[in-house]
Amino acid sequence: APQSRGRVRLSVRPVTPGEAVWTVEVQPEPEETDLENNRRSLRVPIRRELLRVLLADTLPRWEYRYLRNALIRDPGTDVRCWLVHPHLGPGGGKDYLPAFPSSRDEISSYDVIILGDIGVGDGMLSAAQAQDIRGLVEHQGGGLILIAGRQGHQASFVRSELRDLLPVEFDPNHPAGTKTATEGRFELTPDSREHPLVQLADDAAANDLLWRSLPGFFWYASVRSRPGSDVLAVHALARHEQGRVPLIVVRQAGLGRVLFMGTDAVWRWRRGVEDTYHYRFWGQVIRWMAHRRHMAHKAGLRWFTIPEQPRSGDRVRLQAILDRDGVSNQALIEAEIVPPQGPLLRLMLAPIEPAWGLYEAVWTPTYPGTHRIKLRHAESGREVEGAIEITEAA
């Protein structure tokens, strides 16, 4: 209908790496006079990526075991595990770490950190490690996943450097959560139905029905969402004074993202279908969280833009992350931008968070189209290049 809007979900499975051009075209309506806006092309880089994931917990819960196994089988992830009982010490075996990373350089090597039923203090995470996790998320675009547990250790985060990253508030009267005799179910919120994290079926109606029919849970964390967080799924029945109990909540934290999962029973989605839904969900979460760090990267240097899909005339923040590895943060990073028309542009990115190797320059693109960008850190000789699509201003 004239002046109306609609959404169509398209699924594409790339088979080879490279730079692809995807074109979407809408058939003209009867008596339509302007056909220029019926077609749009987008240049999309297809890359083979290896995402580094750190999985930490205090008990080998079923969720921990199945998630660890799925991550190990995924050729796109390199997983390391830290399983520590506060009173027994760390577990060992293949892919296990003897201790949680204790330096910024070690933490910075991971794209996503998954914390299970683990807290700060009492033989678990130290205050300094919590501070480093926060730095990875806020200043390097890392992802943090919190999977609540029945011991309630995550409640200790509110007394640590992680408190401002939390998407939820824990109920101090019920730190161990709520057990139920009847099976609880997930229900998507109205605003989340188009969110990329909750797409488990290609059709919107089928996806909504699928979430309602997924195997449920008999325990959930007693939490409330914090202002500024986005609730993707709630308990189908349980309520408190704020409304339905949130189960999946996401939050933007600086350059990175945080997700809270309010039950430890997602592994039950495997019933009769193995990894079909369990790892599709977690795989989407991990890749969504690591997306910004992998927009363009190579050998210790990566860059991205804010906003990620700028328009001509926008004020664009070009940011770069330099892995320290003994390299000082004093030398600037030079950027060369080649627009589709007009002269080459040179920018110098200056450090804005030197301790985390974060650099920035501000740029306003004049023309729409593909812009080639090359960054170089003269002191280390590191270089990285890529492209960004600038769309035409509305």
N, C-alpha and C positions, 0 to 999 in steps of 0.2 A: 504494500500500500504506500502511496506517496507520503514522504516525511516519516515513515516508520523505520524501526530498527529491528534487526534480528541477529541471532548468533548461530553460527554453523561451526561444528568442531571437525577438523580435518586431521587424520592420522597419517603420518609419513614415517617410514622406516628406512633411513639411509643405509646403503650397503657399502659405499666406498668413501674414504676421506677425500677432502678437497673443498672447493668453494662452489656451492650450488646456487642456482637462481631459481627461486620458486615464484610462480605466477598464479594469482587467484583472479578469476574473471567471473563476473556476474552477467547473466543474460539480460539484455535490455527489456524493460517493460514496454507494453504498448504505449505509443505516443510519447515515449521518453525522448527528450531533445538533447540532453547533455550526456554523451557516452564516455567522456574522458575519465570520469571517476568510477567506471565499471571494471577497471582492470588495475591491478597493482602487482608489481614485482618486488621481490626482496632477495638480497644477496645473503646467503646463509653459509657460514663456515662449518664444515663437517670435519670433526677431529676425532682421532683415537686418544682417549684420555685415560689416565691412571690416577684415580683419586685416592689419597692417603687418608685412612680412617683409623681412629683410636677408639676402642671399645673398652670401657672400664665398668666394673661392678664389684660387689662384695660377695655375692652368692651366684653359683651357676644356675640361675633360674631357667625355666623353659624358654622364656623370651630371649634371654642371653644366648642360650645354646643354639636355638634355631637361627637367630640373627647372625651369630658368629659363623655358623656353617654356610649360610646364604652369602655372606660377604666374602668368605674364602672361595666359594665357587664362582663368584662374579669376576670375569676377566678384567673388568674396568675398575676394580678396587684393590688396594693393597692395605690389608688390615693388620693392626697390631692390637693385642689384648693385654689388659692388666686386671687380673682377678685377685682381689685382696680381701681377706677376712680381717677385721680390725684386731682380732686377738690371735690369729693363726699365721698371719703373714701372707705373702703373695703366692699364687699358684704358678706352675711352670708348664712347659711344653712348647711345641712348635707354634710360632707366631706370638708367643707370650713375652712380655717385657718383665724384667726383674724388678723394675720400679717405674712409677709414673714419671714422665719427662720432667726434669727439674731445671731446665734452662729455657730461655726464650727461643734460642735457635732450634732446640728440639721441638718445642711446641709449634713453632712456625712451620715445621715441615708437614704438619697435618692440615688437611682441608676441612675435615669434620671430626668433632669429638662427641662421642656418645657416652653419657654418664647415666648409669643405672641407679640402683638403690645404694648410693654412695654419698658421703657428705664431706664436710671440712672438719678436720680434727679427729682425735681418737684413732690414730693410726691410718687414716684414709688420706684425703687430700690436705696439703698444707695451705696456709694462708697465701704464701707466695705462688703456689701452683694455681690457686683460684684466681689470683691477680693476672697471671700469665694467660690463662684461658680467656679471661675477659679481654685482654689485649689482643689476642688472636681474633676474636670475634669483632670487636669494635674497630680495630685499626688495620686488620689485614683481611677482612671480609670472610673470615672463617665461619663455619656453622657449628652450632651446639644443639644436641638433641638430649632431652631429659626424659628418661623412662622411669616413672614413679614406681616405688616398691613398698611392700608391706612393713618394712622396718622403719620407714619414715625418715631415712637419713637425709634426704634432700631438703628437709625443713631447715637444716643447719645453714643452707645457702643464704638465708635472709640475714645472717650475721657475718657474711663474708663479702668479698669484692664482687661476687656474682649476683648480689641482691638486685641491682638495677637491670640486669639482663632477664630476670625471671618474667615469663609471660603470665604467671599466676601468683596468687597469694595463698599460702597454706593455712588451713584452719588449725590454730594452736590447740584447740580442744580435741582434735582428732588427728594427731600426727601420723597414726598408722592407717589412716583411711577408713573405708567402710566395707565390711563384708556383707554379702547378701545371700539369702537362700534361693532366690529366684535369679534367673539369668538376665543380666542387663544387656541392652543393645545400644549401638551407635545410631545417632540421627544427625544428618548434615544440617547445618544452619542455612537459612535462605540465602545469605550473602556468600556462602562458600561454594555453592554448587558449580561454579565455573572455575574454582581455584585449581591450579594444576596438580596439587598434592592429593586431591581426593578423587581423581579420575581413574576408576578401576574398570570402567566399561566405556565403550565408544559413544554410546547414545546416552543423552542426559537423563531420560526417563529410566532407562535400564540401570544407569549408575545409581540413581537415587534408590531404586528398589533393591539393588544389590547391597548397598550399605545397610538397609533395614533388615536384610536377611543373613548377613554375615554372622558366623558363630559369635556368641556374646561372651560375657565375663561375669565373675562372681565377686569381684573386688574392684574398687575404684578409689582414687585419691580424693580427699575432701579439700577442694580448692575453689577459689573464685578467680575469675579473669581480672587482670589488671587493666586500668585505663590505658589505651594505646595498643592493646593486643587485639588480634583477630581470632575469634573462636570459629573453628572449622567444623567441629562436631561436638555434640552434647549427649548426655545420657537421655535415652528416650523417655524415661519416667522420673528419675530422681531430681528433686528440686531443692533449692534453698531460697533465701529472701531475694537473691539477685536474679533468680530464674533457674533454668535447667542447669545441672552440674556440667561444667565444661570438661571435655575429654581430650580434644586435640586443639591446642592453642599455639599460635605463632606470633612472633614479635620481631620487628626490625630493631637491631641494636648496633648503632654506628654503621659501619660498612657491612656487617654480618647479620645473620639471622639465627633465631632461637626457636626451637619447637619443643613443646611439652606434651607428652603422652600420658594421660591420666589413668591408664590401666596397664598391667603387665601381661595381658592375655591376647595380644595381637597374633601370637603364634597359633591360636586356635583357628584362625582363618585358613589354616592349611588342611583342615579336615576334608578329606576326599578330593582335594585339588592340589595338594603339595604347596609349591611356592607361588602358585598362580596369583594370589592376591597378597599374601604376606610379604613377599619380596618385591612385588610390583610397587606396593606402597612405600616400603622402606627405600627401595632403589630410587623412586621419584624424589623422596625427601632428601636423600644424600646428594643427588645431582642438582636439585634445586638450590640447596645450601651452598654447594661448591661452585655454582655457576659463575659468580662474579670473579672468583680467583682464577678461573680458567677461560675468561674471555679471550685473552691473548697472553701467552706465557712461554718462556723458554729459558732454561738454565739459570735459574735464580733471579729472573726479572719478569714481572708481569704487569699488565696495564688494563684499565677499564675506564669507563666514563660514567658520570652522573649528570643527567639521567642516562640510562642504558640505551634508550631509543630517542635520541635528540632530534629536534626539528631545526631547520635553518632559522637563524635569529635567536635561538636559545643560548643561554649562558651555560656552557658545558665545562664541567670540572674534569680534566684529564688527570687521573691518578695512577701512580705506579707503586709497586711494592718491590723493594730490593732485598733479597735474602742476604743477611749480613755476612755470615761465614768468614769473619775476619776482615771484611771490607768496611772501611770507614763510611760514615754517612755525610761527609763534608762535600764531596764532589757532586755537582748538580747532574741531573739527567736531561739530555738533549732530546727533543722530539722533532721529527720532520713530518709534516702533514701535507699530503699531496691531494688537493681537492679535484673534483671532476673538471673544473675550469678555474681559471685564475692562477695567481702565482703560488709557488710553494711557500709554506709557512713554517717558521722555526720557533719553537718554544723552549724555555728552560724550566724544568720542574724542580722546585725547591723543597727541602724536607719540611713536613709539617708535624710529623711524629718521628723524630730521629731514632728513638729507641726501638721503634718497630719498622724502620725502613720505609716509611710512607712519604711519598712525594706528590706534589700537585702543581698544576698550572691551570689557568682559566682561559677559555677560548670560545669565541662566538663564530660558528660556521655561517658562511654567507650563502652558500649554494647547497641545494639538495643533491643527493646522489652518493656514490661510493667514495669514501675518503680513505686513502692508504696512510697508515701511521707507522712510523718506525722510531723506536726509542733506543738510546745508547747511553750507558754509564761509562764514561771515559776511563775512570780509575781502574775498574775491573775488566773493561773490554766487553762487558755483557751487552747483548743486543736482542731485541725482540721486535717483530713487526706483525701487522695484521691490518684489518680493515673494519670500518664502521659505516653503516648506512644512515645517512642523514635524510630524513623525510622533509617534504615541503611543508612550510608553515601553513596552518589552516587559514 
